[in-house]
Amino acid sequence: MQSFNALMEGFGNALQPVTLMWGFVGCFIGTLVGVLPGIGPALTIALLLPLTYHVPATSMFVMFAGIYYGAAYGGSTTSILLNTPGESSAVVTALEGNKMARRGRAGQALATAAIGSFVAGTIGTLALTFVAPWVVEAALAFGPAEYFSLMVLSVVAVSAVLGNSMLRGLLALSLGLLLGMVGVDLQTGQARFTFGRPELLDGIEVTVAAVGLFAVGEALYLAWQGRETKTGEVMKMSGSLWLSKEDWARSWKAWLRGAFFGFPIGAMPAGGAELPTLLSYYTEKKLSKHPEEFGHGAIEGVAGPEAANNAAAAGVLMPLLTLGIPTSATAAIMLSAFEGYGIQTGPQLFSQQGSLVWTLIASLYIGNVILLVLNLPLVSLWVKLLKIPPPWLYAGIIVISTAGVYGAGNSVFNVGLLFVFGLLGYIMRRFDFPAAPLIVGLILAPLGEQSMRQALTISQGEWSTFFTRPLSGSLMAVAALLLIVPPLYKMLKRP
């Protein structure tokens, strides 16, 4: 009941004209970047991080949530009409969606994707609404030792699941932890790793690092690739946008199953949206009364994965908001945005920033409706965006990044730092090092150090406190399993 009342207050805030406008802008931009291959929500949110210096936190996070949900919606459009997924999570949608378009059923494919996204996104948001407070209630028992163990779990989870190599993830994380030590030591008041630069006394600006790594670094990498818009055939809008009775009958169960795959897996540290979309696709193929249509344009093969994709987006927000654990690159960038506002995510977020959190959750319900209204009528506009020359996009990203960072603090030093991180981001992307662990390490290093020192002070220097306290020990055990199990599984899998 308490959650319901808080949600109603959140709706009251989210329906304010200004907040609603930011939500609409976020949904529009999110759909746009979901359609454009190579331009994802993580890059887009990183590009907009300098706005955090000028826009209130509630409005900003409502827009970020709209971008995140919108990108999940938008990826299906190019998957179906161009066979080019705008997002990695939309790859499975292309398997059947493009085949439907080639059979003259593009309209039905887009309709089941949009409606399925709405249904599953709403189910995922409902789960977030009523499950998150339980997680927070359990986590309120945390002391300094538990917070440090949670930080360890966060950094291990991110380095283990974001990227193709755990070793590369851990190296990126270590660099982030080192950079997080830059600035004045809060315990002794001594400057560390500042090289005599007064601009570094307060530490490295997370916003500058995130924009450099994700926006400038990605633009440099794409330019180095010489990537050009693929010349695949764009299928024309054919078929009615209205689903027939048979289409409804074949889609609605797939939507529900996809939602129940997406949310719990999206909320796991090693979840993401790719796994639930694959599971949904193979489940629909096994359960379908028309298995012969799979591979030739089965509507269930579009409905299920798209539902799983959007439910997973809601799932990813739960560990971020309740425990401060980002399980995707986009969540890591949103974590840096919280840091930019001086807001600490985790169990205290719901009590200290309750109005912001519940407004954000309410905006997810509203955003689902906005996206349903936006997606289908504007399909022709989204397809035309594919004709934008890629070099214009890359140049625009770098110009906007530079102007945003300079405008935020009028600091030439920060602009130089932006391009240092941009070059680092390019090198990391070039050699397949994930950037998200670096950002998470940069954010969590000061917090983890502070919690560790507090816990050791309370325990009179006994390191065993992190393992003998039940909650802390359990979190350390989960972190150890995340480090040990994946490589062990790979070893056992080898012939």
C-alpha positions in Angstrom: 0.0 0.0 0.0 2.9 2.3 0.8 4.4 1.7 -2.6 1.1 2.4 -4.3 0.7 5.7 -2.5 4.3 6.7 -3.4 3.6 5.7 -7.0 0.5 7.9 -7.1 2.6 10.8 -5.9 5.2 10.0 -8.6 2.4 10.1 -11.2 1.4 13.5 -9.9 5.0 14.8 -10.5 5.5 12.9 -13.8 2.4 14.4 -15.3 3.5 18.0 -14.6 3.9 19.7 -18.1 7.6 20.3 -17.8 8.4 16.7 -16.6 6.1 15.3 -19.3 7.9 17.3 -21.9 11.3 15.9 -20.8 9.8 12.4 -21.0 8.5 13.0 -24.5 11.9 14.4 -25.6 13.6 11.3 -24.1 11.3 8.9 -25.9 11.7 10.6 -29.2 15.5 10.7 -29.0 15.6 7.2 -27.7 13.6 5.8 -30.6 15.9 7.8 -33.0 19.1 6.4 -31.6 17.6 2.9 -31.5 17.0 3.2 -35.2 20.5 4.4 -36.1 22.9 1.5 -36.2 26.0 2.1 -34.0 24.4 5.0 -32.0 23.1 3.4 -28.8 21.5 4.7 -25.5 24.8 4.5 -23.6 26.5 6.9 -26.1 23.5 9.2 -26.2 23.1 9.5 -22.5 26.9 10.1 -22.1 26.6 12.8 -24.8 23.8 14.5 -22.7 25.6 14.3 -19.3 26.8 17.9 -19.4 23.1 18.9 -19.1 23.2 17.6 -15.6 24.8 20.9 -14.6 21.8 22.9 -15.8 18.7 20.6 -15.6 17.0 19.5 -12.4 17.7 15.8 -11.5 14.1 14.6 -11.8 13.6 16.0 -15.3 17.0 14.6 -16.4 16.4 11.1 -15.2 12.9 11.1 -16.7 14.5 12.0 -20.0 17.3 9.3 -19.6 14.7 6.7 -18.8 12.8 7.7 -22.0 16.0 7.4 -24.0 16.7 3.9 -22.6 13.2 2.6 -23.2 12.9 4.4 -26.6 16.1 2.7 -27.8 14.7 -0.7 -26.9 11.6 0.2 -29.0 13.5 1.8 -31.9 15.9 -1.1 -32.6 13.0 -3.2 -34.0 12.3 -0.8 -36.8 15.5 -1.3 -38.7 15.6 -5.0 -37.8 12.3 -5.5 -39.6 12.6 -3.1 -42.5 16.4 -3.2 -43.2 17.6 -6.4 -41.5 20.0 -4.2 -39.6 19.5 -4.2 -35.8 20.0 -0.8 -34.3 20.7 -2.5 -30.9 22.4 -5.8 -30.2 19.3 -6.9 -28.3 17.2 -6.5 -31.5 19.3 -9.1 -33.5 16.8 -11.9 -32.8 13.9 -9.7 -34.0 15.6 -9.5 -37.4 15.4 -13.3 -37.9 11.6 -13.3 -38.4 10.8 -9.6 -38.7 12.6 -9.0 -41.9 11.2 -12.2 -43.4 7.7 -11.0 -42.6 8.5 -7.7 -44.3 9.7 -9.5 -47.4 6.4 -11.4 -47.4 4.4 -8.1 -47.4 3.7 -8.2 -43.7 6.0 -5.4 -42.5 3.0 -3.6 -40.9 2.0 -6.6 -38.8 5.6 -7.2 -37.7 6.0 -3.5 -36.6 2.6 -3.6 -34.8 3.3 -6.8 -32.8 6.8 -5.4 -31.9 5.3 -2.1 -30.7 2.4 -3.6 -28.8 4.5 -6.4 -27.3 7.0 -3.8 -26.2 4.2 -1.8 -24.5 2.8 -4.8 -22.8 6.1 -6.2 -21.6 7.5 -2.8 -20.7 4.4 -2.3 -18.5 4.7 -5.7 -16.9 8.4 -5.1 -16.2 7.7 -1.7 -14.7 5.0 -3.2 -12.5 7.5 -5.7 -11.2 10.0 -2.9 -10.6 7.3 -1.0 -8.6 6.5 -3.8 -6.2 9.7 -5.9 -6.0 12.2 -3.0 -5.6 10.9 -1.9 -2.1 11.4 -5.5 -0.8 15.0 -5.4 -2.0 15.5 -2.0 -0.4 14.0 -3.2 2.9 16.4 -6.1 3.1 19.3 -3.9 2.1 18.6 -1.3 4.9 20.4 -3.6 7.3 23.7 -2.8 5.6 26.6 -1.3 7.6 30.0 -0.2 6.4 31.2 -3.8 5.9 28.2 -4.7 3.9 28.5 -1.6 1.8 32.1 -2.4 1.0 31.2 -6.0 0.1 28.4 -4.6 -2.1 30.9 -2.3 -3.9 33.2 -5.4 -4.4 30.2 -7.3 -5.9 29.3 -4.3 -8.1 32.8 -3.9 -9.6 33.3 -7.7 -10.1 29.8 -8.1 -11.7 30.4 -5.3 -14.1 33.9 -6.4 -15.1 32.7 -10.0 -15.5 29.6 -9.4 -17.6 30.4 -6.3 -19.7 32.8 -7.3 -22.4 34.0 -10.5 -24.0 36.9 -11.1 -21.7 36.9 -11.1 -17.9 40.7 -10.3 -17.9 40.1 -7.2 -20.0 37.2 -6.2 -17.8 39.3 -6.5 -14.7 42.1 -4.4 -16.3 39.6 -1.7 -17.2 38.2 -1.8 -13.7 41.6 -1.5 -12.1 42.4 1.5 -14.2 39.1 3.0 -13.1 39.8 2.3 -9.4 43.3 4.0 -9.8 41.7 7.1 -11.5 39.1 7.1 -8.7 42.0 7.7 -6.2 42.9 11.0 -7.8 42.2 14.0 -5.5 42.3 14.8 -1.8 42.3 11.9 0.6 39.2 12.4 2.8 40.9 10.8 5.8 44.3 12.6 5.8 43.6 15.7 3.6 46.6 14.9 1.4 46.5 15.3 -2.4 47.0 12.1 -4.4 48.0 11.7 -8.0 47.2 15.3 -8.9 50.7 16.1 -10.3 50.4 19.6 -8.9 47.2 20.5 -10.9 44.7 22.3 -8.7 41.9 21.2 -11.1 42.4 17.6 -10.0 42.1 18.2 -6.2 38.4 17.4 -6.3 39.0 14.3 -8.4 38.4 13.5 -12.0 34.9 14.7 -13.2 32.9 11.6 -13.9 30.9 13.4 -16.5 34.1 14.4 -18.5 35.4 10.8 -18.3 32.0 9.2 -19.4 31.5 11.6 -22.3 35.1 11.1 -23.4 35.0 7.3 -23.2 31.6 6.7 -24.6 30.9 9.6 -27.0 34.2 10.9 -28.3 35.9 7.4 -28.1 33.0 5.7 -30.0 32.9 8.5 -32.6 36.7 8.1 -33.2 36.4 4.3 -33.4 33.5 4.4 -35.9 35.4 7.0 -38.0 38.5 4.8 -37.9 36.4 1.9 -39.1 35.3 4.0 -42.0 31.8 2.7 -41.4 29.2 3.7 -43.9 25.5 3.1 -44.0 24.8 -0.4 -45.2 23.3 -0.5 -48.6 20.8 -3.2 -47.7 17.4 -3.0 -49.2 14.9 -1.0 -47.1 11.6 -2.8 -47.2 8.6 -0.7 -47.9 5.8 -0.3 -45.4 3.4 -3.1 -46.5 0.5 -4.7 -44.8 -1.9 -3.2 -42.3 -0.7 -1.9 -39.0 -3.8 -3.5 -37.5 -3.3 -7.1 -36.3 -5.8 -9.7 -37.5 -7.7 -11.9 -35.0 -5.2 -14.7 -35.8 -2.2 -12.4 -35.3 -3.6 -11.4 -31.9 -4.1 -15.0 -30.9 -0.5 -15.9 -31.9 1.1 -12.9 -30.3 -0.4 -12.3 -26.8 1.0 -15.4 -25.2 4.4 -14.7 -26.7 4.2 -11.2 -25.2 3.6 -12.5 -21.7 6.2 -15.2 -21.9 8.7 -12.8 -23.3 8.0 -10.4 -20.4 8.6 -13.2 -17.8 11.9 -14.1 -19.5 13.0 -10.5 -19.7 12.5 -8.9 -16.3 14.2 -11.4 -14.0 17.1 -12.1 -16.4 17.6 -8.3 -17.0 17.8 -7.8 -13.2 20.6 -10.3 -12.8 24.2 -9.2 -12.8 25.0 -11.3 -15.8 21.6 -10.8 -17.4 21.2 -8.1 -20.1 18.7 -8.2 -23.0 20.4 -10.6 -25.4 19.9 -13.8 -23.4 16.2 -13.4 -22.7 15.5 -12.5 -26.4 17.2 -15.7 -27.5 15.4 -17.8 -24.8 12.1 -16.3 -25.9 12.7 -17.0 -29.6 13.6 -20.7 -29.0 10.7 -21.1 -26.6 8.2 -19.7 -29.1 9.7 -22.0 -31.8 9.1 -25.0 -29.5 5.6 -24.1 -28.5 4.3 -22.8 -31.8 1.5 -24.6 -33.6 3.2 -23.4 -36.8 6.9 -24.3 -36.4 7.2 -24.6 -40.2 6.9 -20.8 -40.4 10.0 -20.1 -38.3 12.8 -19.0 -40.6 10.1 -17.7 -43.1 8.4 -15.0 -41.0 6.6 -16.3 -37.9 4.9 -13.5 -36.0 5.7 -15.2 -32.6 9.4 -14.9 -33.4 8.9 -11.1 -33.4 6.4 -10.8 -30.6 8.3 -12.8 -28.0 11.9 -11.4 -28.4 10.6 -7.8 -28.5 8.6 -8.3 -25.3 11.7 -9.9 -23.6 13.9 -7.0 -24.8 11.7 -4.3 -23.2 11.0 -6.2 -20.0 14.8 -6.6 -19.6 15.2 -2.8 -19.8 13.0 -2.5 -16.7 14.9 -5.3 -15.0 18.2 -3.6 -15.5 17.0 -0.6 -13.5 16.1 -2.6 -10.4 19.7 -3.5 -9.3 20.8 0.0 -10.3 18.2 1.8 -8.1 18.1 -0.6 -5.2 21.7 -1.7 -4.8 23.7 0.7 -7.0 24.8 -2.2 -9.3 24.9 -1.3 -13.0 24.4 -4.5 -15.2 24.7 -2.7 -18.6 26.8 0.0 -20.1 23.7 2.3 -20.2 23.1 1.7 -16.5 26.8 2.5 -15.8 26.3 5.9 -17.5 23.2 6.5 -15.5 25.1 5.7 -12.4 27.6 8.5 -13.3 24.7 10.9 -13.8 23.6 10.1 -10.2 27.1 10.8 -9.1 27.1 14.1 -11.0 24.1 15.2 -8.9 25.7 14.1 -5.7 23.1 11.3 -5.3 24.3 7.9 -4.0 22.4 5.0 -5.5 21.7 2.0 -3.3 19.4 1.1 -0.4 19.3 4.7 0.9 18.1 6.1 -2.4 14.4 5.3 -1.9 14.4 7.0 1.5 16.6 10.0 0.7 15.4 10.6 -2.9 12.0 9.0 -2.8 10.3 11.7 -4.8 12.8 11.4 -7.6 12.7 7.5 -7.7 8.9 7.2 -7.7 8.6 10.0 -10.3 11.1 8.1 -12.5 9.2 4.8 -12.1 5.9 6.6 -12.9 7.5 8.1 -16.0 8.3 4.6 -17.2 4.5 3.8 -17.4 3.8 7.1 -19.2 6.8 6.6 -21.5 5.4 3.2 -22.6 2.3 4.9 -23.8 4.2 7.7 -25.5 6.4 5.2 -27.3 3.4 3.2 -28.5 1.9 6.4 -29.9 5.2 7.6 -31.4 6.5 4.4 -33.0 3.9 3.3 -35.6 2.8 6.7 -37.1 6.4 7.9 -37.5 7.9 4.7 -39.1 8.6 6.5 -42.4 10.6 9.2 -40.6 12.7 6.7 -38.7 13.6 5.0 -42.0 14.6 8.3 -43.6 17.1 8.8 -40.7 19.2 6.0 -42.1 20.2 8.2 -45.1 22.2 10.6 -42.8 25.9 10.3 -43.8 27.8 8.7 -40.9 30.7 11.2 -41.0 28.1 14.0 -40.2 27.0 11.9 -37.1 30.6 11.4 -35.9 31.5 15.1 -36.3 28.3 16.2 -34.6 29.0 13.9 -31.6 32.5 15.4 -31.1 31.4 19.0 -31.5 28.4 18.5 -29.1 30.7 16.7 -26.6 33.3 19.5 -26.6 30.7 22.3 -26.4 28.8 20.5 -23.6 31.9 19.9 -21.4 33.3 23.4 -21.9 29.9 25.0 -21.3 29.4 23.0 -18.1 32.5 24.4 -16.3 34.1 26.9 -18.7 37.3 24.9 -18.2 39.8 24.4 -21.0 41.5 21.8 -18.8 38.3 19.7 -18.8 38.2 19.9 -22.6 41.8 18.6 -22.7 40.8 15.8 -20.3 37.8 15.0 -22.5 40.0 14.3 -25.5 42.5 12.3 -23.3 39.6 10.1 -22.3 38.3 10.1 -25.9 41.7 8.7 -27.1 41.6 6.2 -24.3 38.1 5.2 -25.2 39.1 4.7 -28.8 42.1 2.5 -27.8 39.9 0.4 -25.5 37.3 0.0 -28.2 39.9 -0.8 -30.7 41.4 -3.7 -28.6 38.0 -4.8 -27.2 38.4 -3.5 -23.6 34.9 -2.6 -22.1 34.7 1.0 -21.0 31.8 0.6 -18.5 34.0 -1.1 -15.8 36.4 1.9 -15.9 33.5 4.3 -15.2 32.1 2.1 -12.4 35.6 1.9 -10.9 36.0 5.7 -11.1 32.7 6.2 -9.3 32.9 3.4 -6.7 36.6 3.7 -5.7 36.1 6.7 -3.2 32.9 5.2 -1.8 34.4 1.7 -1.4 37.5 3.1 0.2 35.5 5.1 2.7 33.3 2.1 3.6 36.3 -0.1 4.0 38.1 2.3 6.3 34.9 2.8 8.4 34.4 -1.0 8.7 38.1 -1.5 9.7 37.8 1.2 12.3 34.7 -0.4 13.8 36.3 -3.8 13.8 39.6 -2.5 15.2 41.5 -3.5 12.1 40.1 -7.0 11.7 39.8 -7.8 7.9 37.8 -10.9 8.8 34.8 -8.6 9.5 34.0 -8.6 5.7 33.6 -12.4 5.8 32.3 -13.2 9.3 29.3 -10.8 9.1 26.5 -12.9 7.4 25.3 -10.3 4.8 28.8 -9.1 4.0 30.1 -12.7 3.7 27.2 -13.7 1.4 28.0 -10.7 -0.9 31.7 -11.6 -1.0 30.8 -15.2 -1.8 28.6 -14.1 -4.7 31.4 -11.9 -6.0 33.9 -14.9 -5.7 31.4 -17.1 -7.7 31.2 -14.5 -10.4 35.0 -14.6 -10.7 35.4 -18.3 -10.6 32.4 -19.9 -12.3 32.6 -18.3 -15.8 36.2 -19.4 -16.5 35.6 -22.8 -14.9 32.5 -23.3 -17.1 34.6 -22.5 -20.2 37.2 -25.0 -19.2 34.7 -27.7 -18.6 33.0 -26.9 -21.9 36.2 -27.5 -23.9 36.4 -31.0 -25.6 
